[in-house]
Amino acid sequence: MNDQSSGGWRAAILRHFSPASAAASRLTVVSDPDALLTEPGVVQRLAESGFALLSFEDPVAFRFAYERRFRRHWDRREPTHLVLVLRAGHGDLNRIPHDVLEEAWIGGRVLSFSLPELFPMLASAVVADLDPIHFDRLAQAVEQTRPDPLGTHATRDFVLRHVFGIAPELIKTPADLLNLLLRRHDRPSSFPPALDRHLVEHLEMQGDWPRWPLARIVSRREDFLAFLGERWSHFLLTRGGDAVHDQALPAPTIPGPLELPFDHDDVRVYVERLFTDGLLPPSTAIAPHAVEGTWYRVGVAGDHAVDGRVRLERLLDALTADLPDAVADHPTWSRFAWRWAEALSLRWRIDGDADAELTERMASLHTDIEAGFASWMQIRYAALHSLPHLPWPTTLDKVVRYLGYQRNRSATAKLALLVVDGLALDQWLVVRESLQDLVCQESQVFAWVPTLTTVSRQSIFAGEPPDFYAQSIGTTQKEPQHWARVWADQGLRGPEVDYVCQKKDEPDAAFAARVRDAAEQPHCKVLGVVVGTVDQMMHGTVTGTGGLHAAVRHWARQGHIRGLARHLLSHGFELFLTADHGNIEGVGMGKPNVGAIADERGERVHVFPHPLTREKIHQEYPDTYPWPSLGLPDDYLPLLAAGRSAFIPKGKRIVGHGGIALEEVIVPFVRLTKAS
């Protein structure tokens, strides 16, 4: 979030939510069809003024949260102001329970906000396609240019130029076009599909790019990266590189011009970063000695240890320069998490070849990362849970709503979710190496805090925050019932919905057989699968994160995830993969003597039923965070180990989870499809 969070387009909303209005009335109902109140900057300002948001989606879930989180506080005369948000137009307010709506009407607190009201000069359908992170720039452009009312086509031109800095009419050379595509895919999730199509139409109308497969490489990042990778070796040969084998390079599978201007100044900076971040594989067709001393070397495979060290050093330079701060938006931290995961994965791939200097540099950066992310989490994390489930879920409890949306728009109407318990982003990158015949459309999602299996994994299958399943928050045994209830609400019953969880110490082959049996049932339309091997390896490792990476790499090469994925895809399932939490290596700061006063005693978190007992342990161990009961039962009070510490004897090391480290909180959310 930037310093415009209190002004700009938000000002028209925030003027209705002053501290004075919070004190005057305990309830506001808002018609918000465009999800404006769920934008993180708005959420943060509302929270600072004493307002709590609650989205009205399911009547039963609403009544539960309303009675538990608000009416109970009002009965105790505690000052809590509820903003009930309905994602529908003003005419649909009758969906709100009568007693709630009547109270808001009496208090004069029934409001309505929409994009046509905020951006009246622009086509609202085009603006609605944008990620709200772009609204600040859009509002600034409207204020500066003051356009006349624009139609759909003109609004898209306006957005391309003023939000994304793209002027198609200025694309005159291959370097211009390649630079545009590299910028387009630098932040892939924030570019709407309709804007992609509009951009392609512009470029095709110019008639200058008949050989470029624009429809594929503008909208599909994986195709664009493949397009670049297939031409990189040819480029090196034209620059004097020696082929490793005396044979012609294979013809590209993606059509288009063979010659690309990789060495243009505006292109090179992006290409170097793609190799450094591991998004482009280095060429194995060119002898490294021929490009030694040039920037091309980053894209040529040579000695494993040397290449790994050089790339890791480049990554650490970039990560140090780009470390986000406590006021960054969540997409910025998400992108940073992927790059840090690449560094971790690379670090443990070269393991013994990392000298003391490199190891110390990485450890120092790691400390800075966790300190910065912890500050961000304490300030910004609460706002994430109000975000909608589209275009991608931001928190794990929104995953099932996203899946329901995908199923409703799918021709197959069969869907499977693989939840790999404990799989951190850096370990996902290891697993991904074994899925080379599958296409991975990657995003990320935030786990629930505390990042415990019973809390965070249960939120996936319940599709609700943890206070919704307060009675089962200490166990995962209710997950099948949660999963069945969620899909029953969407009209699926009985054998149409199944859930398969790997048992403790169950061999992967036996577990895979149970998954295959479930997938092959003729009536099965939705399948939830919990893969437990990584979590079991994590809790059993005695050699730290390096040992866990080695174990995950060995396990991935055996093809267990690949086999499950291929089988589910072959039986017509749309397939998604995620994790309930990640993991981090922690160093003991001491083990509190909590006896029976803690409901849960993990390595990275202790949970207490009473604030006084939690405060007592916090005073004894000041390097801890008392975490607020955000979406948690009132008597579920976590105390988190800070940084990379753990509630174990001093000096000992363990790989665990439960806290708010970057590696614990941001986990993969991936769509898997067959390669075309």
ABEGO torsion letter per residue (X at the ends): XBAAAABEAAAAAAAABBAAAAAABABBBBBBAAGAAABAAAAAAAAAAGBBBBBBABAAAAAAAAAAAAAAAAAAGBBBBBBBBBBBBAAAAAABBAAAAAAAAAAGABBBBBAAAABAABBAAAAAABBAAAAAAAAAAAAAAGBBBBBAAAAAAAAAAAAAGBBAAABABAAAAAAAAAAAAABAAABBAAAAAAAAAAAAAAGABAABBAAAAAABAAAAAAAAAAAAAAAAAAAGBBBABBBBBBBBABBEBABBBAABAAAAAAAAAAAAAGABBBBAABBAAAABGBAAAAABBBBAAAAAAAAAAAAAAAAAAABBBAABBAAAAAAAAAAAAAAAAAAAAAGAABBAAAAAAAAAAAAAAAAAAAAAAAAAAAAAAABBAOABBABAAAAAAAAAAAAAABAAGBBBBBBBBGBBAAAAAAAAAAAAABBBBBBBBBBBOBBBAAAAAAAAAAGBBAAAAAAAAABAAAAAAAAAAAAAAAGBBEAABBBBBBBBGBBAAAAAAAAAAAAABAABABBBBBBAAAAAAAAABAAEAAAAAAAAAAAAAAGAAAAAAAAAAAAGBBBBBBBABBBBBBBBAEBBBAEAABABBBAABBBBABAAAAAAAAAABABBBBBBBBGBBAABBBBBBBEABBBBBBGBBBBBBGBABAAAABBBBBBBBBBX
